[in-house]
Amino acid sequence: MSEFNSIEACLKEIENRYNNTEKIRKKLANYEEPIQVTFLDTNRNVMILVHNDQGIEVKDNTSDEKAPVKIEFSSEKIMLELFNKKLGAVKAYSSGKIKVVEGQIRNLMKLKSLMF
């Protein structure tokens, strides 16, 4: 497994995991709430649009103030550490490095396999 060196590589991996993993598509078969991810250190926004089990779109440098699920990362480095398995999702959440700003924690748990 290669190391992720950029947020762009992580975003591409989110798409790859969805497209290439039947288990993830099944887990998200009834999910279609847009997810806005914000990186506080760079003020970068990413939209993840899951279309049930029909497809996924990851839009970098895009935001939607009406998104029902909003997740904040304290920095882009946190996402890289998650993807490179240097930090666990639960520890990142419990230490405040990831925050669910809008929506419910169960949404983050459902997305765990897709994003982390």
Secondary structure, DSSP 8 states (H G I E B T S, - for coil): -----SHHHHHHHHHHHHHH-HHHHHHTTT----EEEEETTTTEEEEEEE-TTS-EEEEET---TT-SEEEEES-HHHHHHHHTTSS-HHHHHHTTSEEEEES-HHHHHHHHHHH-
